[in-house]
Amino acid sequence: MRTGFVLDDAHWLVVQQGLPAGVVDTQWVSSDAREASEFVAVGGLDLVVAEASDTLLTQELVQVADQQGIMLAALITRPGAEQWADQRGVGHRLYQPEDLVALVTGQSPTPESGANGSPLPPDALPPDALSPNALAEASGPSRLGTLRVFWGPHGAPGVSTLCVSTASVLARQGLRVCVVDADARGGVISTALGVLDPIPGFLAAIRLAGKGELNQRHVERLVSRYLSPPTEFAILTGAPRALLPGEVPRDSLDALLALLRELFDVVLVDTGSDVPLRGEDRPSAGAEITAHLLQRADDIVAVCGVSPAGVARCARAMPELEAQASGTPVRVWLNGVDTSRRAAGDEAMLREALWRFAGLDDYASLPRDTPLCVDSERRALSPIDVNPQSGFAHALRHELAGFLEAFDSGHLDSGYPDSAHPTRPLETKPVGSRVNSGRPMPPVGAPDTPRRTTAQGHSAPAPTGFFSSRVARLRRRWLELTALR
């Protein structure tokens, strides 16, 4: 196997001495990441071995290797190197020269074999090493999770806040929720919620999916956890910078979404504001990602800011949004409505503007609560967890009441066949943790965690004091009657 090495001289001597003669066809060795990227771009390689460090395993090197279709392996030489390999999305790990020999000769350890190639006993196999048929028999028939995409035009109408707030409402009802920060301009959800973000989970998962290596264990390692009892949900954190063209291939994104739909009841995606324009030859990277997410969604929430500029921007972008949605239901949330009596005339003008310029007469009105938002930012919590009894929380629960009823009754439509993939619970060992939580998060499957079973057969954590179905319906009806409009 034609191999290039990116490591310092000392480590190269160790690797060279441990390799049997004739096993690896060494093409070049470099201790400079930029020089190595140029060598990789030329092609002619089957494998690149790079030391997992910030100076040698660089983003540029990973991108060039992906473009050339060259396998990339990380050499683990120091503490913290595995975390760096995770951050770069490199799945192959080498600890000893024997690991490189096994990789080159095709005898690398797999879920079905031990480190020396010997088969493992059946009870030692990880859950995701089971066959699809075995998983289907174990978990029973079940539908896939629902994919909801949040979008809003330029001007910060509150897309991320509403995405996170929706996750809190659904998680408090016992659903397993995952928030995906797919904003191509750079992720902000982990920062806003005070979640430790050692790995940009979204990009790392996309890279693993592009190599065909993404599985349940990778998702468990890459997701961070938001925890503010009784609220708990997973976060696939966004990139710390703007995404580059071609960095999120469509096939990789589809593979990631399909796996998340298997593992979670609801997947909420916070996406960017850009959408492709009609007649545009080369849309931006953000526009391509957003368009693909809109096409894959089960339903779309379009967030409109309450201001003349916000309504105008939303009205102008709605035709392009609906064109990309391709028939997917779009629900408009008017965010920041002033519910005081003095603002009655203002809301009437906004209602008329939405009807005149966007053809909208049916939308949700979410009230403005500036002190709540300020407190939410200061405490790095979801607004729902800051004050579950606020007018904003009541209005959002009222808007989501129909979604929850449809989910409990099993009538939510999915864009994929019900039997296409089995659903299994996600037992998560978090990479990130809550900064402002006073105790570590117990595993989702911990014995002391109360649980309930959804209508789809999922095992999900039950919030404290979970209502019976009859009382829950009465409570939702009360919310409908008392919610601020």
DAZI-V779491 format. One record per residue. N is the residue number from 0. RES is the residue in one small letter. PHI is phi in whole degrees, -180 to 180 (* if undefined). PSI is psi in degrees with one decimal (* if undefined). BURIAL is I if it has 16 or more other C-alpha atoms within 10 Angstrom, else O. Layout:
BEGIN
((N;RES;PHI;PSI;BURIAL) (N;RES;PHI;PSI;BURIAL))
END
This chain:
BEGIN
((0;m;*;124.7;O) (1;r;-73;120.9;O) (2;t;-131;140.1;I) (3;g;-114;144.1;I) (4;f;-117;134.8;I) (5;v;-122;92.4;I) (6;l;-161;165.4;I) (7;d;-77;170.1;O) (8;d;-63;-40.0;O) (9;a;-63;-44.6;O) (10;h;-71;-31.6;O) (11;w;-64;-38.2;I) (12;l;-63;-41.0;O) (13;v;-65;-45.4;O) (14;v;-64;-43.1;I) (15;q;-63;-40.5;O) (16;q;-70;-26.7;O) (17;g;-89;-6.8;O) (18;l;-91;128.3;O) (19;p;-65;148.7;O) (20;a;-64;136.1;O) (21;g;83;-0.4;O) (22;v;-81;-43.5;O) (23;v;-114;129.7;I) (24;d;-90;91.9;O) (25;t;-75;118.7;I) (26;q;-89;-40.7;O) (27;w;-165;159.2;O) (28;v;-132;130.8;I) (29;s;-139;145.4;I) (30;s;-109;14.3;I) (31;d;-123;119.2;O) (32;a;-65;-38.9;I) (33;r;-66;-42.9;O) (34;e;-64;-41.3;O) (35;a;-64;-38.0;I) (36;s;-62;-38.5;I) (37;e;-65;-40.5;O) (38;f;-64;-42.4;I) (39;v;-65;-36.6;I) (40;a;-64;-27.0;I) (41;v;-68;-30.6;O) (42;g;92;-165.2;O) (43;g;82;14.7;O) (44;l;-119;155.9;I) (45;d;-108;-25.5;I) (46;l;-150;142.3;I) (47;v;-124;126.9;I) (48;v;-108;117.7;I) (49;a;-123;136.8;I) (50;e;-67;131.3;I) (51;a;-77;86.7;I) (52;s;-147;164.3;I) (53;d;-69;-21.7;O) (54;t;-93;-20.0;O) (55;l;-112;-41.0;I) (56;l;-95;81.3;I) (57;t;-96;165.2;I) (58;q;-62;-40.0;I) (59;e;-62;-42.2;O) (60;l;-64;-42.7;I) (61;v;-64;-42.1;I) (62;q;-65;-44.1;I) (63;v;-65;-41.8;I) (64;a;-63;-40.5;I) (65;d;-64;-41.9;I) (66;q;-64;-36.0;O) (67;q;-86;-7.3;O) (68;g;71;32.5;O) (69;i;-101;133.9;I) (70;m;-66;139.0;I) (71;l;-123;130.1;I) (72;a;-124;142.4;I) (73;a;-100;128.8;I) (74;l;-91;117.2;I) (75;i;-90;114.2;I) (76;t;-126;-7.0;O) (77;r;-155;162.0;O) (78;p;-61;140.0;O) (79;g;88;-5.9;O) (80;a;-68;-35.0;I) (81;e;-65;-39.0;I) (82;q;-64;-36.9;I) (83;w;-68;-39.6;I) (84;a;-63;-39.1;I) (85;d;-61;-43.6;I) (86;q;-64;-33.5;I) (87;r;-86;-4.5;I) (88;g;75;28.3;I) (89;v;-97;120.0;I) (90;g;-89;-32.7;I) (91;h;-78;129.6;I) (92;r;-122;136.0;I) (93;l;-121;125.4;I) (94;y;-111;-34.0;O) (95;q;-133;159.8;O) (96;p;-55;-30.2;I) (97;e;-62;-32.3;I) (98;d;-65;-37.2;I) (99;l;-69;-40.7;I) (100;v;-61;-43.6;I) (101;a;-64;-38.5;I) (102;l;-68;-41.4;I) (103;v;-70;-38.1;I) (104;t;-86;-0.4;O) (105;g;80;17.3;O) (106;q;-113;29.7;O) (107;s;-65;146.4;I) (108;p;-58;136.6;I) (109;t;-122;170.3;O) (110;p;-57;-21.8;O) (111;e;-95;-0.9;I) (112;s;-138;159.3;I) (113;g;-85;-172.6;O) (114;a;-65;-27.7;O) (115;n;-99;13.0;O) (116;g;89;-3.8;O) (117;s;-79;145.4;O) (118;p;-65;145.2;O) (119;l;-89;152.9;O) (120;p;-66;153.2;O) (121;p;-57;-36.0;O) (122;d;-74;-6.5;O) (123;a;-94;-4.3;O) (124;l;-74;140.9;O) (125;p;-68;159.7;O) (126;p;-57;-39.6;O) (127;d;-81;3.2;O) (128;a;-86;-8.0;I) (129;l;-71;156.7;O) (130;s;-73;157.3;O) (131;p;-57;-36.5;O) (132;n;-65;-40.6;O) (133;a;-65;-38.4;O) (134;l;-65;-41.8;I) (135;a;-63;-40.0;I) (136;e;-68;-35.9;O) (137;a;-72;-40.2;O) (138;s;-97;-16.8;O) (139;g;81;165.7;O) (140;p;-65;138.7;I) (141;s;-160;151.7;I) (142;r;-84;163.1;I) (143;l;-80;161.6;I) (144;g;-67;161.3;I) (145;t;-90;137.8;I) (146;l;-108;114.5;I) (147;r;-117;128.0;I) (148;v;-107;131.4;I) (149;f;-102;129.6;I) (150;w;-138;151.7;I) (151;g;-156;152.1;I) (152;p;-72;177.7;I) (153;h;-59;150.4;I) (154;g;113;10.9;O) (155;a;53;64.3;O) (156;p;-75;-5.8;I) (157;g;107;30.8;I) (158;v;-64;-50.1;I) (159;s;-63;-40.9;I) (160;t;-62;-43.7;I) (161;l;-72;-33.2;I) (162;c;-63;-47.6;I) (163;v;-67;-40.9;I) (164;s;-63;-39.4;I) (165;t;-63;-41.2;I) (166;a;-60;-40.5;I) (167;s;-64;-44.9;I) (168;v;-61;-46.2;I) (169;l;-70;-39.4;I) (170;a;-65;-34.0;I) (171;r;-68;-17.7;I) (172;q;-93;8.6;I) (173;g;91;7.2;I) (174;l;-85;147.4;I) (175;r;-85;117.2;I) (176;v;-122;139.1;I) (177;c;-126;128.4;I) (178;v;-101;126.3;I) (179;v;-110;118.7;I) (180;d;-90;92.9;I) (181;a;-109;26.0;I) (182;d;-71;117.5;I) (183;a;-69;-14.9;I) (184;r;-83;-8.1;I) (185;g;125;136.3;I) (186;g;-79;145.3;I) (187;v;-131;-7.6;I) (188;i;-66;-43.1;I) (189;s;-63;-39.0;I) (190;t;-67;-43.3;O) (191;a;-65;-31.4;I) (192;l;-98;3.6;I) (193;g;65;31.6;I) (194;v;-93;130.7;I) (195;l;-61;134.5;I) (196;d;-130;67.9;I) (197;p;-70;-21.5;O) (198;i;-132;126.5;I) (199;p;-70;94.0;I) (200;g;-60;-37.3;I) (201;f;-62;-50.0;I) (202;l;-66;-42.5;I) (203;a;-62;-40.3;I) (204;a;-67;-38.0;I) (205;i;-63;-41.1;I) (206;r;-66;-42.5;I) (207;l;-65;-38.8;I) (208;a;-65;-37.4;I) (209;g;-64;-26.4;I) (210;k;-93;1.1;I) (211;g;74;22.6;O) (212;e;-110;-4.6;O) (213;l;-71;129.7;I) (214;n;-146;-175.2;I) (215;q;-61;-39.8;I) (216;r;-64;-37.5;O) (217;h;-64;-42.6;I) (218;v;-62;-42.2;I) (219;e;-58;-36.8;I) (220;r;-79;-30.5;I) (221;l;-89;-27.6;I) (222;v;-75;143.7;I) (223;s;-100;167.5;I) (224;r;-124;130.7;I) (225;y;-95;127.1;I) (226;l;-137;115.4;I) (227;s;-146;85.1;I) (228;p;-45;135.4;O) (229;p;-90;15.0;I) (230;t;-89;134.4;I) (231;e;-153;125.7;I) (232;f;-151;163.1;I) (233;a;-91;151.5;I) (234;i;-132;125.8;I) (235;l;-98;99.5;I) (236;t;-69;152.7;I) (237;g;-85;173.5;I) (238;a;-72;147.8;I) (239;p;-80;7.1;O) (240;r;-149;176.4;O) (241;a;-71;141.0;O) (242;l;-76;148.5;I) (243;l;-93;155.5;O) (244;p;-58;133.7;O) (245;g;80;0.6;O) (246;e;-77;-21.3;I) (247;v;-124;83.8;I) (248;p;-63;150.5;I) (249;r;-64;-40.7;I) (250;d;-64;-39.7;O) (251;s;-66;-40.8;I) (252;l;-64;-40.6;I) (253;d;-63;-42.5;I) (254;a;-63;-40.6;I) (255;l;-65;-46.7;I) (256;l;-63;-39.6;I) (257;a;-63;-40.8;I) (258;l;-69;-40.8;I) (259;l;-64;-36.3;I) (260;r;-67;-26.3;I) (261;e;-73;-35.0;I) (262;l;-93;-20.4;I) (263;f;-128;154.1;I) (264;d;-72;-41.3;I) (265;v;-135;132.6;I) (266;v;-116;117.8;I) (267;l;-107;124.5;I) (268;v;-113;122.7;I) (269;d;-94;112.1;I) (270;t;-115;172.3;I) (271;g;-80;175.2;I) (272;s;-88;-19.4;I) (273;d;-72;136.6;I) (274;v;-133;148.4;I) (275;p;-62;138.6;I) (276;l;-90;149.8;I) (277;r;-64;130.8;O) (278;g;84;0.2;O) (279;e;-78;126.3;O) (280;d;-78;-43.2;O) (281;r;-129;85.2;O) (282;p;-67;159.2;I) (283;s;-69;167.3;I) (284;a;-61;-42.1;I) (285;g;-63;-40.1;I) (286;a;-65;-39.2;I) (287;e;-66;-43.2;I) (288;i;-64;-45.8;I) (289;t;-61;-44.6;I) (290;a;-61;-41.5;I) (291;h;-67;-39.1;I) (292;l;-65;-40.3;I) (293;l;-62;-37.2;I) (294;q;-72;-25.2;I) (295;r;-94;-9.1;I) (296;a;-74;151.3;I) (297;d;-81;-34.9;I) (298;d;-154;158.7;I) (299;i;-126;136.5;I) (300;v;-109;117.3;I) (301;a;-100;118.5;I) (302;v;-95;125.9;I) (303;c;-116;123.8;I) (304;g;-75;142.4;I) (305;v;-85;90.6;I) (306;s;-170;157.7;I) (307;p;-55;-42.0;O) (308;a;-68;-40.5;O) (309;g;-65;-42.8;I) (310;v;-66;-41.1;I) (311;a;-63;-44.0;I) (312;r;-64;-42.2;I) (313;c;-65;-43.2;I) (314;a;-63;-39.8;I) (315;r;-68;-34.5;O) (316;a;-87;-16.7;I) (317;m;-59;-42.1;I) (318;p;-60;-41.0;O) (319;e;-68;-38.9;I) (320;l;-63;-46.6;I) (321;e;-67;-31.6;I) (322;a;-66;-39.4;I) (323;q;-77;-28.1;I) (324;a;-68;-25.3;I) (325;s;54;46.3;O) (326;g;93;-6.6;O) (327;t;-67;135.2;I) (328;p;-58;133.8;O) (329;v;-118;124.6;I) (330;r;-113;127.3;I) (331;v;-94;129.5;I) (332;w;-110;117.1;I) (333;l;-86;108.2;I) (334;n;-102;129.8;I) (335;g;97;31.9;I) (336;v;-73;130.2;I) (337;d;-82;115.6;I) (338;t;-94;4.9;I) (339;s;-72;159.3;O) (340;r;-64;-32.9;O) (341;r;-68;-16.0;O) (342;a;-98;7.2;O) (343;a;-60;-41.4;O) (344;g;-67;-35.5;O) (345;d;-63;-43.7;I) (346;e;-66;-34.6;I) (347;a;-63;-40.0;O) (348;m;-67;-40.3;O) (349;l;-65;-39.8;I) (350;r;-61;-42.6;I) (351;e;-66;-39.2;O) (352;a;-65;-40.9;I) (353;l;-64;-38.7;I) (354;w;-70;-42.4;O) (355;r;-71;-44.4;O) (356;f;-100;-21.9;O) (357;a;-121;-5.1;I) (358;g;69;27.1;O) (359;l;-103;125.1;O) (360;d;-127;1.0;O) (361;d;-131;113.0;O) (362;y;-158;165.4;I) (363;a;-95;139.5;I) (364;s;-108;118.3;I) (365;l;-109;125.8;I) (366;p;-73;154.6;I) (367;r;-80;133.2;I) (368;d;-143;81.6;I) (369;t;-62;-46.0;O) (370;p;-58;-37.5;O) (371;l;-64;-44.8;I) (372;c;-64;-40.3;I) (373;v;-65;-43.3;O) (374;d;-66;-36.0;O) (375;s;-63;-43.8;I) (376;e;-66;-39.9;I) (377;r;-67;-38.6;O) (378;r;-94;-2.7;O) (379;a;55;49.5;I) (380;l;-130;159.8;I) (381;s;-67;143.1;I) (382;p;-55;-31.4;I) (383;i;-65;-36.6;I) (384;d;-82;-21.4;I) (385;v;-70;-46.3;I) (386;n;-148;91.9;O) (387;p;-65;-14.5;O) (388;q;-106;13.3;O) (389;s;-71;162.4;O) (390;g;-61;-36.9;I) (391;f;-62;-44.7;I) (392;a;-64;-41.5;I) (393;h;-63;-43.1;I) (394;a;-65;-39.4;I) (395;l;-69;-40.0;I) (396;r;-64;-37.6;I) (397;h;-61;-42.8;I) (398;e;-66;-34.0;I) (399;l;-91;-1.7;I) (400;a;-60;-43.0;I) (401;g;-64;-38.4;O) (402;f;-62;-44.8;O) (403;l;-66;-39.6;I) (404;e;-64;-41.4;I) (405;a;-65;-36.7;O) (406;f;-68;-44.6;I) (407;d;-64;-32.4;O) (408;s;-88;-5.3;O) (409;g;76;23.4;O) (410;h;-103;8.8;O) (411;l;-72;133.3;I) (412;d;-81;142.5;I) (413;s;-119;148.1;I) (414;g;-77;-4.3;I) (415;y;-123;154.8;I) (416;p;-61;145.7;O) (417;d;-60;-35.7;O) (418;s;-96;10.5;O) (419;a;-67;-39.0;O) (420;h;-140;139.6;I) (421;p;-74;154.8;I) (422;t;-108;136.0;I) (423;r;-137;151.2;I) (424;p;-67;151.5;I) (425;l;-102;112.8;I) (426;e;-94;109.0;O) (427;t;-108;133.2;I) (428;k;-108;104.6;I) (429;p;-67;141.9;I) (430;v;-80;-48.1;I) (431;g;-98;165.0;I) (432;s;-144;163.8;I) (433;r;-71;130.9;I) (434;v;-72;-39.0;O) (435;n;-101;14.9;O) (436;s;-91;144.2;O) (437;g;-86;-5.4;O) (438;r;-147;156.1;O) (439;p;-69;153.1;O) (440;m;-78;126.7;I) (441;p;-71;153.9;O) (442;p;-57;151.2;O) (443;v;-59;-33.6;I) (444;g;-95;19.5;I) (445;a;-62;143.8;O) (446;p;-61;-30.6;O) (447;d;-85;5.0;O) (448;t;-90;115.0;O) (449;p;-62;142.6;O) (450;r;-135;157.4;I) (451;r;-136;165.1;I) (452;t;-111;126.4;O) (453;t;-77;174.1;I) (454;a;-65;-21.4;O) (455;q;-89;2.8;I) (456;g;91;5.5;O) (457;h;-76;145.6;I) (458;s;-96;118.6;I) (459;a;-134;148.2;I) (460;p;-65;133.0;I) (461;a;-94;131.8;I) (462;p;-67;159.1;I) (463;t;-59;131.5;O) (464;g;69;40.2;O) (465;f;-67;131.5;O) (466;f;-77;153.5;O) (467;s;-69;164.3;O) (468;s;-61;-38.0;O) (469;r;-68;-45.8;O) (470;v;-66;-35.5;O) (471;a;-62;-40.7;O) (472;r;-64;-41.7;O) (473;l;-64;-39.3;O) (474;r;-65;-42.5;O) (475;r;-66;-37.1;I) (476;r;-64;-40.2;O) (477;w;-63;-39.1;O) (478;l;-64;-39.1;I) (479;e;-62;-36.6;I) (480;l;-79;-26.5;O) (481;t;-108;-8.0;O) (482;a;-66;145.9;I) (483;l;-75;134.7;I) (484;r;-106;*;I))
END
